[in-house]
Amino acid sequence: MRVGVFWRSVVLGVVGVLVLAGCALGPSQRPPVAVRGAAAAAPATSAAAAPADPNALPAPEPQNPLIEYSDCTADTLETVGAAGFPVPAGRVLSASCGQLEVDSDPLRPAARTTRIGVLRVSAADAPRNRPALVVVGDSAAGGSARLAARLATLVSDPVLATYQLVGLDRRGSGADLLDCAPPESRTALTDTPPAADAVMLDGVLEDARAVVQDCYLLLDSDIGTYRTAATAADLETLRTQLRVTRLNVLGLGDGATAAAEWAAAHPRSVGRLVLDSPVDLASAEPDRTEARTAAVEATFDAFAAACLARGNCPLGPDPRGAVTAVVGGLGQRPLASADGDRLTAGGALAAVRAGLPEPARWPALAAGLAAAGAGDPSGLITFLASVLGPGGTFDGALATACNDSAQRLAPPQVAQLAQRWGTRYPLFGAAAAHGLLSCGPWPTAPSDPPIVALPPETPPVLVLGTAADPRAPLTGAQRVAQLLGRSAFVSWQGAGQGAYPRNACVIALVEQTVIGGTLPRDGTVCPA
């Protein structure tokens, strides 16, 4: 798949429209809901001290940031509006952009520094010192700064009356965008056919080597610093620059995993912490990729069911069969767009995986798949633009994924996995196995300690999991909660990347935590 420079980067939404639903619990009592009337009260400046009740959450602190911000309201709101997240009527937002200087390698402080993007977005009339709720997104979903802006269009008024949202970009995205891979190698790795043979897999490994060679020439020893543990260190740096004793954080995907690692390393720095669909980095490859592949298949089933439920599904009565036929046809004959871009079977699967995290985009994804079946690839090419196009997520996501794992697989191992997974996960299994070769030549990053139990002085945290999350399997989020120990786990029986703020039940429980200062009951289940 080749994406021309004229393609605008499509911002992948990682938060969806609100779906009104109630909270469903097991045999336990119904959990309390955040008291919205208390949200506008000014937080006490003495909140930094640990609360007397070990299960109570520290109150939000006013911030006094050292970061130099400049107004970027117009550009920010235009970008998120174009991505399908307009500012609600009656809500006036203000956005300021800044940069945070961090150690390039947290394991070698003061050796070199780099700058990562920070975006502060709030109600236009918010005082400068209103407490911060830091947003850390997933490495495969673009910059956290833009995620904070999207959230500002979706969260409730009480949240904006209590906090300013501060998006902290992941390394490799936003102001620190990683752009080092040869475009032809990105394309080749994406285009690997699901039915690749041994010769093709040798070629995939060579393309992966080309990526590593070019990235190493650009980054040298910093090639290993694009990893989740580095984001954990960046969070602590941000806390010091906001000049607060305790930091309130909302993490998504492996951004939630980074926040969990930060909390374990800096327990006295933790305020109110929500981990939305954390990725289980304690599991080794290929088990981690297999679990994610099963989750992608489950998310596709939810996508297919939603298409049928809307009526007049463009994929017909059997969406899975229709998509399988589209991919099979592209394997025999790729499609060229009017602009000369080329869509292959591997590219089509990558486009589907790019669209599945955001249910708001599912109708466009279904239409693009149906159009590809009729000979028009333009819809799916648009989905790929956010990955392979200018400002795309490919390089940063690949670097983070490879640096977060010490395992490296050879072509024969991958071929065996592709055969086995192709049977277990018929749509995405083989391609997911082939993707493991992308990390084959990648240098092994310094070993980071796995997530461990939170020290007793850490305030308890809220962990969310989603039944069909294509980036973070529900079982992985549950395991993270178990490893942390001091947590309450809430599962949402919906689909898409992350549970908040997609569902009224989830919204109430998150607000109970970040506004009300108490955790919901562990084991709460929110219906779809």
Summary of the structure (lengths in Angstrom):
residues: 528
radius of gyration: 22.0
end to end distance: 35.1
largest distance: 66.9
contacts: 1983
relative contact order: 0.17
helix: 45%
strand: 14%
